Amino acid sequence: MLSSSTEMITVKNISKYYERKIALSSLSFSINKGELVALIGPSGAGKTTLLNTLATIVKPDEGFLTITGIPFEKLTNRKLLAKKIGIIRQQFDLVGQLSVIHNVLAGRLADWGLFKSLLSLLLPQEKEAALKALERVGLSDKKLEQTAKLSGGEQQRVALARLLLQKPEIILADEPVASLDPARAEDILSMLTTLVKEENQTLVTSLHSVEYARKYFTRIIAIKNGQVFFDLPVHEVSDSLLAHLYQLKEQSDHDES
């Protein structure tokens, strides 16, 4: 294992099998602090499985993974894990019946005990921090609204505000704009990458859109058939490489990963 103090994620020869299907096949790469990494590839390439493995939700069958130098198998403490990893999904993972501010405060649940968590449902705790987070994502005026009544783009902003309270070192985003129209998708990706830079965090995001990957990220890791197809700085990713990655691009663009 490399000992670089800036290395946030180390993946070495990771494989994952589902029955007879190979989901991930001997993947290896490392990601340093502050990098903005986009995962791209055809549908079913293994992007979501890889993100879930990085999030410690899926256990690899072979190889090893370290997060900020800590081996995968030692990342079992919920409080520690919340400080290391924050997750954004395209479904937003919000409680629609609760107010916006309560959903934002959920970013602090790993630090709070049961009593403080229950109390916060009646009297929001650390309210000022939540309001500051909402101000940064442009939703100060929505703090008391029922979250389910917000638009998709606004709900994803609530998820970003929740991450501001959680303050993880690494953010993993699984198709965070897949359910949004292009204008709102650009808005969210611009906001997400800006906040990550301001907080000096590390971002790994799976995306269907190559255009978004090129515009908002500094590095692209392409996955195909569960393997790393290429791993390059954005400016080195050629149209020729992408054509080989997406051999039937026009058919796979609209499939789910």
LOPAKE-476401 format. One record per residue (C-alpha): residue number from 1; residue in three letters; chain; x, y, z. Coordinates in pm, whole numbers, plus 50000, padded with zeros to 5 digits. Example, Ala and Ser with C-alpha at 12.3 -4.5 7.8 and 13.67 -1.06 7.14 Angstrom:
% LOPAKE-476401
{1, "Ala", "A", {51230, 49550, 50780}}
{2, "Ser", "A", {51367, 49894, 50714}}
//
This chain:
% LOPAKE-476401
{1, "Met", "A", {50000, 50000, 50000}}
{2, "Leu", "A", {50123, 50348, 49915}}
{3, "Ser", "A", {50182, 50572, 50214}}
{4, "Ser", "A", {50115, 50909, 50053}}
{5, "Ser", "A", {49952, 51141, 50304}}
{6, "Thr", "A", {49723, 51277, 50033}}
{7, "Glu", "A", {49596, 50942, 49911}}
{8, "Met", "A", {49228, 50910, 50000}}
{9, "Ile", "A", {49125, 50592, 49819}}
{10, "Thr", "A", {49342, 50294, 49730}}
{11, "Val", "A", {49193, 50010, 49525}}
{12, "Lys", "A", {49412, 49708, 49452}}
{13, "Asn", "A", {49301, 49412, 49242}}
{14, "Ile", "A", {48939, 49431, 49354}}
{15, "Ser", "A", {48697, 49177, 49210}}
{16, "Lys", "A", {48329, 49120, 49279}}
{17, "Tyr", "A", {48114, 48832, 49156}}
{18, "Tyr", "A", {47739, 48786, 49151}}
{19, "Glu", "A", {47667, 48416, 49096}}
{20, "Arg", "A", {47855, 48354, 48770}}
{21, "Lys", "A", {47866, 48715, 48657}}
{22, "Ile", "A", {48180, 48921, 48705}}
{23, "Ala", "A", {48076, 49268, 48826}}
{24, "Leu", "A", {48429, 49395, 48892}}
{25, "Ser", "A", {48745, 49232, 48760}}
{26, "Ser", "A", {49080, 49306, 48923}}
{27, "Leu", "A", {49042, 49685, 48942}}
{28, "Ser", "A", {49333, 49895, 49067}}
{29, "Phe", "A", {49367, 50271, 49106}}
{30, "Ser", "A", {49422, 50540, 49369}}
{31, "Ile", "A", {49258, 50878, 49421}}
{32, "Asn", "A", {49425, 51170, 49597}}
{33, "Lys", "A", {49278, 51441, 49816}}
{34, "Gly", "A", {49097, 51712, 49624}}
{35, "Glu", "A", {49053, 51518, 49301}}
{36, "Leu", "A", {48728, 51542, 49106}}
{37, "Val", "A", {48688, 51200, 48943}}
{38, "Ala", "A", {48412, 51100, 48703}}
{39, "Leu", "A", {48331, 50733, 48647}}
{40, "Ile", "A", {48193, 50668, 48300}}
{41, "Gly", "A", {48118, 50360, 48094}}
{42, "Pro", "A", {47845, 50162, 47920}}
{43, "Ser", "A", {47536, 50045, 48105}}
{44, "Gly", "A", {47612, 49749, 48328}}
{45, "Ala", "A", {47986, 49822, 48324}}
{46, "Gly", "A", {48014, 49807, 48703}}
{47, "Lys", "A", {48009, 50176, 48798}}
{48, "Thr", "A", {47742, 50145, 49068}}
{49, "Thr", "A", {47900, 49828, 49209}}
{50, "Leu", "A", {48233, 50009, 49229}}
{51, "Leu", "A", {48080, 50310, 49407}}
{52, "Asn", "A", {47899, 50083, 49652}}
{53, "Thr", "A", {48228, 49906, 49718}}
{54, "Leu", "A", {48404, 50237, 49783}}
{55, "Ala", "A", {48117, 50324, 50018}}
{56, "Thr", "A", {48178, 49993, 50205}}
{57, "Ile", "A", {47821, 49884, 50123}}
{58, "Val", "A", {47945, 49602, 49900}}
{59, "Lys", "A", {48231, 49379, 50015}}
{60, "Pro", "A", {48479, 49282, 49744}}
{61, "Asp", "A", {48543, 48909, 49691}}
{62, "Glu", "A", {48910, 48966, 49612}}
{63, "Gly", "A", {49166, 49242, 49650}}
{64, "Phe", "A", {49175, 49520, 49907}}
{65, "Leu", "A", {49050, 49872, 49959}}
{66, "Thr", "A", {49166, 50145, 50192}}
{67, "Ile", "A", {48993, 50476, 50269}}
{68, "Thr", "A", {49236, 50742, 50399}}
{69, "Gly", "A", {49474, 50456, 50477}}
{70, "Ile", "A", {49218, 50256, 50678}}
{71, "Pro", "A", {49150, 49903, 50546}}
{72, "Phe", "A", {48795, 49829, 50429}}
{73, "Glu", "A", {48732, 49571, 50702}}
{74, "Lys", "A", {48812, 49821, 50978}}
{75, "Leu", "A", {48561, 50080, 50861}}
{76, "Thr", "A", {48278, 49945, 51071}}
{77, "Asn", "A", {48228, 50234, 51312}}
{78, "Arg", "A", {47930, 50439, 51191}}
{79, "Lys", "A", {48059, 50766, 51331}}
{80, "Leu", "A", {48403, 50722, 51173}}
{81, "Leu", "A", {48253, 50616, 50840}}
{82, "Ala", "A", {48031, 50927, 50832}}
{83, "Lys", "A", {48343, 51143, 50871}}
{84, "Lys", "A", {48515, 50960, 50586}}
{85, "Ile", "A", {48236, 50909, 50330}}
{86, "Gly", "A", {47924, 51096, 50225}}
{87, "Ile", "A", {47689, 50960, 49959}}
{88, "Ile", "A", {47456, 51125, 49707}}
{89, "Arg", "A", {47220, 50918, 49494}}
{90, "Gln", "A", {46986, 51008, 49211}}
{91, "Gln", "A", {46689, 50925, 49440}}
{92, "Phe", "A", {46820, 51189, 49688}}
{93, "Asp", "A", {46762, 50964, 49999}}
{94, "Leu", "A", {46553, 51229, 50172}}
{95, "Val", "A", {46250, 51187, 50399}}
{96, "Gly", "A", {45979, 51361, 50199}}
{97, "Gln", "A", {45741, 51407, 50492}}
{98, "Leu", "A", {45997, 51601, 50695}}
{99, "Ser", "A", {46081, 51968, 50654}}
{100, "Val", "A", {46387, 52076, 50460}}
{101, "Ile", "A", {46578, 52179, 50772}}
{102, "His", "A", {46521, 51838, 50934}}
{103, "Asn", "A", {46658, 51663, 50626}}
{104, "Val", "A", {46965, 51885, 50634}}
{105, "Leu", "A", {47020, 51812, 51003}}
{106, "Ala", "A", {47024, 51440, 50922}}
{107, "Gly", "A", {47383, 51506, 50820}}
{108, "Arg", "A", {47464, 51524, 51192}}
{109, "Leu", "A", {47291, 51204, 51302}}
{110, "Ala", "A", {47610, 50999, 51313}}
{111, "Asp", "A", {47752, 51245, 51570}}
{112, "Trp", "A", {47438, 51269, 51781}}
{113, "Gly", "A", {47316, 51013, 52030}}
{114, "Leu", "A", {46962, 50874, 52018}}
{115, "Phe", "A", {46824, 51133, 52260}}
{116, "Lys", "A", {46961, 51433, 52069}}
{117, "Ser", "A", {46839, 51286, 51739}}
{118, "Leu", "A", {46486, 51242, 51874}}
{119, "Leu", "A", {46491, 51584, 52039}}
{120, "Ser", "A", {46591, 51744, 51710}}
{121, "Leu", "A", {46268, 51621, 51551}}
{122, "Leu", "A", {46082, 51848, 51795}}
{123, "Leu", "A", {46337, 52126, 51838}}
{124, "Pro", "A", {46595, 52132, 51558}}
{125, "Gln", "A", {46947, 52113, 51705}}
{126, "Glu", "A", {47240, 52306, 51551}}
{127, "Lys", "A", {46987, 52508, 51358}}
{128, "Glu", "A", {47232, 52788, 51268}}
{129, "Ala", "A", {47467, 52545, 51095}}
{130, "Ala", "A", {47176, 52402, 50894}}
{131, "Leu", "A", {47061, 52750, 50792}}
{132, "Lys", "A", {47413, 52841, 50676}}
{133, "Ala", "A", {47426, 52524, 50467}}
{134, "Leu", "A", {47088, 52604, 50311}}
{135, "Glu", "A", {47209, 52956, 50233}}
{136, "Arg", "A", {47512, 52814, 50050}}
{137, "Val", "A", {47288, 52601, 49826}}
{138, "Gly", "A", {47038, 52883, 49770}}
{139, "Leu", "A", {46747, 52738, 49969}}
{140, "Ser", "A", {46722, 52966, 50274}}
{141, "Asp", "A", {46361, 53047, 50190}}
{142, "Lys", "A", {46261, 52679, 50177}}
{143, "Lys", "A", {46383, 52575, 50523}}
{144, "Leu", "A", {46038, 52499, 50669}}
{145, "Glu", "A", {45878, 52353, 50357}}
{146, "Gln", "A", {45789, 51986, 50332}}
{147, "Thr", "A", {46073, 51831, 50133}}
{148, "Ala", "A", {45842, 51623, 49912}}
{149, "Lys", "A", {45694, 51943, 49770}}
{150, "Leu", "A", {46026, 52064, 49629}}
{151, "Ser", "A", {46136, 52009, 49269}}
{152, "Gly", "A", {46393, 51742, 49190}}
{153, "Gly", "A", {46670, 51999, 49158}}
{154, "Glu", "A", {46576, 52158, 49491}}
{155, "Gln", "A", {46571, 51819, 49662}}
{156, "Gln", "A", {46920, 51745, 49534}}
{157, "Arg", "A", {47029, 52082, 49678}}
{158, "Val", "A", {46889, 51971, 50015}}
{159, "Ala", "A", {47105, 51658, 49984}}
{160, "Leu", "A", {47408, 51882, 49919}}
{161, "Ala", "A", {47327, 52094, 50225}}
{162, "Arg", "A", {47302, 51776, 50433}}
{163, "Leu", "A", {47654, 51683, 50318}}
{164, "Leu", "A", {47779, 52026, 50425}}
{165, "Leu", "A", {47672, 51941, 50779}}
{166, "Gln", "A", {47812, 51589, 50763}}
{167, "Lys", "A", {48151, 51718, 50639}}
{168, "Pro", "A", {48287, 51390, 50500}}
{169, "Glu", "A", {48637, 51378, 50353}}
{170, "Ile", "A", {48513, 51192, 50044}}
{171, "Ile", "A", {48185, 51233, 49854}}
{172, "Leu", "A", {48058, 50947, 49639}}
{173, "Ala", "A", {47781, 51044, 49397}}
{174, "Asp", "A", {47594, 50776, 49203}}
{175, "Glu", "A", {47429, 50929, 48894}}
{176, "Pro", "A", {47331, 51238, 49099}}
{177, "Val", "A", {47170, 51421, 48805}}
{178, "Ala", "A", {47020, 51128, 48611}}
{179, "Ser", "A", {46664, 51225, 48705}}
{180, "Leu", "A", {46706, 51597, 48636}}
{181, "Asp", "A", {46657, 51796, 48317}}
{182, "Pro", "A", {46976, 51937, 48156}}
{183, "Ala", "A", {46948, 52287, 48306}}
{184, "Arg", "A", {46900, 52156, 48660}}
{185, "Ala", "A", {47168, 51890, 48606}}
{186, "Glu", "A", {47423, 52156, 48515}}
{187, "Asp", "A", {47315, 52363, 48815}}
{188, "Ile", "A", {47365, 52073, 49056}}
{189, "Leu", "A", {47701, 51961, 48910}}
{190, "Ser", "A", {47832, 52316, 48915}}
{191, "Met", "A", {47722, 52358, 49276}}
{192, "Leu", "A", {47852, 52016, 49384}}
{193, "Thr", "A", {48198, 52061, 49234}}
{194, "Thr", "A", {48223, 52418, 49368}}
{195, "Leu", "A", {48132, 52311, 49723}}
{196, "Val", "A", {48376, 52019, 49709}}
{197, "Lys", "A", {48658, 52253, 49607}}
{198, "Glu", "A", {48568, 52503, 49881}}
{199, "Glu", "A", {48562, 52228, 50145}}
{200, "Asn", "A", {48882, 52065, 50010}}
{201, "Gln", "A", {48700, 51733, 49972}}
{202, "Thr", "A", {48747, 51449, 49724}}
{203, "Leu", "A", {48469, 51365, 49479}}
{204, "Val", "A", {48396, 51046, 49284}}
{205, "Thr", "A", {48085, 51059, 49065}}
{206, "Ser", "A", {47933, 50812, 48820}}
{207, "Leu", "A", {47781, 50977, 48516}}
{208, "His", "A", {47608, 50879, 48195}}
{209, "Ser", "A", {47703, 51208, 48029}}
{210, "Val", "A", {48055, 51231, 47892}}
{211, "Glu", "A", {47998, 51601, 47832}}
{212, "Tyr", "A", {47935, 51663, 48203}}
{213, "Ala", "A", {48239, 51453, 48293}}
{214, "Arg", "A", {48460, 51664, 48067}}
{215, "Lys", "A", {48316, 51995, 48184}}
{216, "Tyr", "A", {48310, 51956, 48563}}
{217, "Phe", "A", {48576, 51697, 48652}}
{218, "Thr", "A", {48954, 51681, 48640}}
{219, "Arg", "A", {48998, 51307, 48584}}
{220, "Ile", "A", {48797, 51036, 48414}}
{221, "Ile", "A", {48806, 50665, 48500}}
{222, "Ala", "A", {48628, 50462, 48233}}
{223, "Ile", "A", {48486, 50123, 48332}}
{224, "Lys", "A", {48395, 49855, 48079}}
{225, "Asn", "A", {48306, 49493, 48155}}
{226, "Gly", "A", {48406, 49542, 48518}}
{227, "Gln", "A", {48758, 49659, 48430}}
{228, "Val", "A", {48938, 49992, 48405}}
{229, "Phe", "A", {48928, 50076, 48033}}
{230, "Phe", "A", {49124, 50399, 48079}}
{231, "Asp", "A", {49217, 50633, 48363}}
{232, "Leu", "A", {49324, 50977, 48240}}
{233, "Pro", "A", {49318, 51350, 48309}}
{234, "Val", "A", {49020, 51503, 48132}}
{235, "His", "A", {49230, 51682, 47869}}
{236, "Glu", "A", {49380, 51351, 47755}}
{237, "Val", "A", {49045, 51180, 47693}}
{238, "Ser", "A", {49007, 51168, 47315}}
{239, "Asp", "A", {48696, 51114, 47106}}
{240, "Ser", "A", {48861, 50799, 46970}}
{241, "Leu", "A", {48895, 50651, 47318}}
{242, "Leu", "A", {48532, 50732, 47392}}
{243, "Ala", "A", {48421, 50571, 47067}}
{244, "His", "A", {48592, 50248, 47172}}
{245, "Leu", "A", {48438, 50270, 47519}}
{246, "Tyr", "A", {48085, 50318, 47387}}
{247, "Gln", "A", {48078, 50094, 47082}}
{248, "Leu", "A", {47698, 50107, 47075}}
{249, "Lys", "A", {47669, 50445, 47240}}
{250, "Glu", "A", {47341, 50546, 47083}}
{251, "Gln", "A", {47177, 50233, 47224}}
{252, "Ser", "A", {47332, 50237, 47570}}
{253, "Asp", "A", {47289, 50605, 47658}}
{254, "His", "A", {46932, 50559, 47779}}
{255, "Asp", "A", {46984, 50235, 47969}}
{256, "Glu", "A", {47032, 50221, 48342}}
{257, "Ser", "A", {47379, 50153, 48480}}
//
